[in-house]
Every structure is written in structure tokens, then in C-alpha cells.
Amino acid sequence: MVSAIFWAENAQTSIWDPLRPLEQASESLNIVSTVIVLLLSLGLFAISLKAYGKNNSNRFLLLSLAFGIMFAKFLIKLLDFFYSPGYFFSQAAQNVFDFFVLIALFASLIKKG
């Protein structure tokens, strides 16, 4: 039993090691992927606002809110890359934005009319 614990503590590989190349590749594309998601969220925000203008449905308004929050998040994230190399917009702050996006999306699903 003791030798099994000693082996586990000194193991050189961990279960997530196969994911490291993927993580390194995604890290090198961080700014590019942020710009892509920023543009997609801006496009979806514009489309949902246009749909709201045609239908005046509260569902589309809530969708617009969700995509607007997502756009704001990625805009702040992109600005954070260039003005404070990733130190201002913490993961906790990003989680708050994600939480509000999920609330708006959920509200648009359960909203009637």
C-alpha cells in the first residue's frame, strides 16, 4: 500500500498530460479566437436586435441582451490583452459575465410572447 502511494506521488505523468499540446495550441491562438468570437457575438447581437425590431418580442430582447453581454465580455477581454496583458479581466470577472449571459438565455427560453 505504501509503495502504491509513493508511486502515485512521484509519477511523472498525469491524466491531463495528453491535453497539453491542445492547450498550448489554443494559447497561441488566444487573440485570434477572441477576435473571432467578438465578431460572431457582434453579428448575433445585431441580428437579434433586428429580429426584436420586427417582432417586438421580449424573447428577442433577452437574446439581444445575452449577445450584447457576450460582445462586451470579449471586447473587454481583447482590450485586456493589449492594455494590461491579461491582468485586469480575471477569470472570476469573466465568469460573472458568463453567468449573466446564461440568465438572459434561460429567461428568453421561458419567456412567453
Protein Blocks (a to p, Z undefined) as FASTA:
>chain_A
ZZmmmmmmmpcbdfklmmmmmmmmmmmmmmmmmmmmmmmmmmmmmmmmmmmmmnopaklm
mmmmmmmmmmmmmmmmmmmmmmngoilmgfklmmmmmmmmmmmmmmmmmpgZZ
